[in-house]
Amino acid sequence: MTRSLACFAVLLFAGSGALLPRVALATPSLDACTGVLQREAGATMASAIETPGTWCLDQDMVEDANGDTLVDHSMIAVDVGDVTIDCRGHRIEYTGAADSMFGIVVRGPGNNDRVTVRNCHLHGFSNAIAMGPTRDFLVEDNSVHAGRPKAFGLATAIEAWGNGIVRRNRIHDSINRAIRVAGGSQVTDNLIDGVSGTAQQSVARGIEIYDSMAVVRDTPVRGNTVRGLVSSAPNQIMALAIFSAPAGIGTEVSDNVFIHDGSTGPIGIYCDSGARVSDNVIAGFFAPLVNACVDTGDNDLSP
């Protein structure tokens, strides 16, 4: 076997979740990949990545199996650190009927830091990307479509415990929350178009930052667009919510565009403590800034 062929093992995801090696010819577009991810049709267990490296898709991955118990279904699970999943523009989709539906999940706690997910199109999940706890994560250039509610609990399109970066993602028609991260994470240049509450869980939030004990000053929430928030409980609609931030620790919120329809009740930005808010458009919200947000200037709070 030549060295160039040996560098490109293909991992076939079997129904048990085990990884089976297979050799495949390298192509120029896969030169940066440790291996190519495939999934056997009808697999009911999460397919586990247990080796560091860059794992790529060369075709769509679609599954309708419900799993062993209908409790939850995961497509890909990461159990090790220093992993990049690059879907290279391919789709990951779940069409079954599990109670909770996960696309890519980083399981922890453990040695699972420095995980990157990029260039994926995820459809039909309650949690399209779920990480944590993990450090130095990067979630970038993905699109998430057609979120589905959990049978119980809150759904979230992209959720990450720990600290890292969520940037340049496009989230359409999510359920309950589009992006939820711990304090200390950067949330920049994302488009959120459509977040809906449900009969069981009325929450509809674009971006949520929580449990911010590890947050550092000037952690940015910058350049994001949030629109299309819908709930039967208007006071549960928030474009940005910052919870559990200790006094004296600031988050920088700037250059975002948060848009609503002018109805009574919805909140633009809610702050537990002194997040500094500047240079944003916060239009059509009944309460543009609530609680301890610090307006540091040049915000457009148009009705």
Buried (B, 14 or more C-beta within 10 A) or exposed (E): EEEEEEBBBBBBBBBEBEBEEEEBEBEEEBEEBBBBBBBBEEBBBBBBBEBBBBBBBBEEBBBEBBBEEEEBBBBBBBBBBBBBBBBBEBBBBBEBBBBBBBBBBBBBEEEBBBBBBBBBBBBBBBBBBBBBBBBBBBBBBBBBBBBBBBEEBBBBBBBBBBBBBBBBBBBBBBBBBBBBBBBBBBBBBBBBBBBBBBEEBBBBBBBBBBBBEBBEEEBBBBBBBBBBBBBEEBBBBBBBBBBBBEEEBBBBBBBBBBBBEEEEBBBBBBBBBBBBBBBBBBBBBBBBBBBBBBBBEEBEBEE
